[in-house]
Amino acid sequence: MSLDRIIEINRRRVGLDPADEDGDRRFSHETGALERLCIYGRMRPGGPDNHRLTQFGGEWMEGTFPGTLQGDLCTLDECPGLAWMPTKTWNAGFVLTSNLLRDAWPELDAKEGENYARLLTPVRVGDTDIVANIYTSRSASLQAIAALSADD
């Protein structure tokens, strides 16, 4: 897993750099992210919007991921957006792994809407680091990812 490559792809996904759909799909396929969705909010197991993911079956695993939650608390009923960036603080969440996700991204993206961006994130599951997709606040993530370049 290459954090630099994840950041590069996420810059493209939020519109900071020109899109490279072939490179994005190749990396997502190689890392398994094409079949993984990291959930931290309402769609997590037991959450009020979990029904939106039941059609994909698959396997749920607990994990942690980097980023800054916008707000103090993420509950089953309400969860603020996430500003994705490689932070030292990792948040608790879940990863859904399903081969049915690979063809469902356009539908899920449309349901999430323009205010959210589907980015890639490292996720720690036990002692293993994997890569998954995650829905984040588009505006907050764009600012956070742009700031990464300014820090270089």
Buried (B, 14 or more C-beta within 10 A) or exposed (E): BEBEBBBBBBBBBBEBBEEEEEEBBEBBEEBEBBBBBBBBBBBBEEBEBBEBBEEBEBEBBBBBBBBBBBEEEBEBEEBBBBBBBBEEEBBEBBBBBBEEBBEBBEEBBEEBEEEBBBBBBBBBBEEEEBBBBBBBBBBBBBEBBEEBEEEE
